[in-house]
Amino acid sequence: MMSSSSIAVEYYEKKFGGDSKAAFIHLVREIGEIAFAMEKSNTEHAKLEITESVALLHYLASKYGLDVDANMQAVYSKKMQSLRDSSTSSPPAPK
């Protein structure tokens, strides 16, 4: 069985081929749809558009040979450590 991201990448590969620009334009439209769904408080529509956006991001990541999960782990581990370090080194808030 294929993973969900593999299915999404295959779908968008068939839809866009190697045209990353067209995929990015489609992604921007999906982001706009998320905003519209949020504005209208339409949770189900927002979920659908978020799903499509994530799928498009996986497709774009595949074009750059990017392992999204590994990269997020590396980047956000460092960011979390920076947050921890800054919270322990700041002086206590005035009373």
Disulfide bonds with the S-S distance in Angstrom:
none
